[in-house]
Amino acid sequence: MKTQIPNWLIILGGCGQIFTALIYPYIRHKVFDWYNDVKQLKPLNQEIAKTYGRYIQGLNFSFGLIAIVIPNDLQNGSNLAIALTGLIAAYWVGKVATQIAYYPMYQIPQKLIFKIGSYFMNTLFILFAVVYTWLLMINLSSIL
């Protein structure tokens, strides 16, 4: 029997990823005061940091859009499904690992909204890592 992830879960993950892309500028500005920190860099390094920030935002949005538009194709066992779910799983597992390994050393502002937001965002990141790793496993099992 072939295991399938319910499409609603994949779409929920997609909506969450688009949410992370849309909320990302607010978090950088209000929570991390990122723009003031970036101003301390040399001009080229400022542009590099901003470019990588846009890459992150673009990837989160794109991964979410893919999940919303083609959830069935993400678990059809094709080579492309394996490659794409592997890429997205690696991205989110890497994000969660980085979050666990490095971010506890830093303090977020102690406002209640930021504390709640931190738990919510971490829950989303774990959800993304689990869903895409699960999708990857389903896709890999179809070729084994």
Protein Blocks (a to p, Z undefined) as FASTA:
>chain_A
ZZdddfklmmmmmmmmmmmmmmmmmmmmmmnommmmmmmpcfklmmmmmmmmmmmmmmmm
mmmmmmmmmmmlmmnopaklmmmmmmmmmmmmmmmmmmmmmmmmpccdfbfklmmmmmmm
mmmmmmmmmmmmmmmmmmmmmmZZ
